[in-house]
């Protein structure tokens, strides 16, 4: 999985796409991984803000 999740205080989560081989492009694999991570964060009642960034 090329997706990293960092949870900060105050309900902020940072989702980082880290796939240097493809220059962080949204391939089907990366997009599916991103969707899985976002669904998990959606179930987390403490998460209020999601920041998506590239490495």
C-alpha positions as CSV (number, residue, x, y, z in Angstrom):
1,X,0.0,0.0,0.0
2,X,1.4,3.4,-1.0
3,X,-0.9,5.3,1.3
4,X,0.3,6.6,4.7
5,X,-2.0,7.9,7.4
6,X,-0.9,10.2,10.2
7,X,-3.4,11.1,12.9
8,X,-2.8,14.4,14.6
9,X,-4.6,15.8,17.6
10,X,-8.0,17.6,17.4
11,X,-9.4,15.0,14.9
12,X,-7.1,15.8,12.0
13,X,-5.8,13.0,9.8
14,X,-3.2,13.4,7.0
15,X,-3.4,10.9,4.2
16,X,-0.2,10.9,2.2
17,X,0.2,9.3,-1.3
18,X,3.7,7.9,-1.5
19,X,4.4,6.3,-4.8
20,X,7.6,7.8,-6.3
21,X,7.7,5.3,-9.2
22,X,4.5,6.7,-10.7
23,X,5.0,10.2,-9.5
24,X,2.0,9.8,-7.2
25,X,-0.4,9.4,-10.1
26,X,-3.9,8.1,-9.3
27,X,-3.6,4.6,-10.9
28,X,-6.3,2.1,-10.2
29,X,-4.3,0.5,-7.4
30,X,-3.5,3.8,-5.7
31,X,-7.1,5.0,-6.1
32,X,-8.5,1.7,-4.6
33,X,-6.0,2.0,-1.7
34,X,-7.1,5.6,-1.2
35,X,-10.8,4.7,-1.1
36,X,-10.1,1.9,1.5
37,X,-8.3,4.4,3.7
38,X,-11.0,7.0,3.4
39,X,-13.7,4.5,4.2
40,X,-11.8,3.6,7.4
41,X,-11.4,7.2,8.4
42,X,-15.1,7.8,7.7
43,X,-15.9,5.1,10.3
44,X,-13.6,6.8,12.9
45,X,-15.8,9.2,14.9
46,X,-12.8,11.2,16.1
47,X,-11.7,12.2,12.6
48,X,-13.1,15.6,11.6
49,X,-10.6,16.8,9.0
50,X,-8.8,14.8,6.3
51,X,-5.8,16.4,4.5
52,X,-4.7,14.6,1.3
53,X,-1.1,15.3,0.2
54,X,1.6,13.8,-2.0
55,X,5.0,12.8,-0.8
